[in-house]
Amino acid sequence: MLLRFFVFTILIYLLYKIFKTVGQIKPEQGENYQSRSSSASGEDLVEDPVCHTYVPVSQAYRKEIAGKNYYFCSEQCSEKYSSEK
């Protein structure tokens, strides 16, 4: 009975250490886990005029039309906007 208690306690402790370690894993150098929809760095978001998706300025597809800058989530939305105008 006492042996079962020690084995059970050790298993619980090992599971605790494993779950604690898994939560602290950091990405390897060169890996990028930044989501496109995430703006954790405080970067401004712009709205795509076609699909109304918000995209960080640095990742947006920019196109100048009639002297005004427009920002799109993709080249396809840019082309769709141009064909509608």
HELIX and SHEET records of a PDB file:
HELIX    1   1 LEU A    2  VAL A   22  1                                  21    
HELIX    2   2 VAL A   57  GLN A   59  5                                   3    
HELIX    3   3 GLU A   75  GLU A   84  1                                  10    
SHEET    1   A 2 LEU A  45  GLU A  47  0                                        
SHEET    2   A 2 TYR A  54  PRO A  56 -1                                        
SHEET    1   B 2 TYR A  61  ILE A  65  0                                        
SHEET    2   B 2 LYS A  68  PHE A  72 -1                                        
END                                                                             
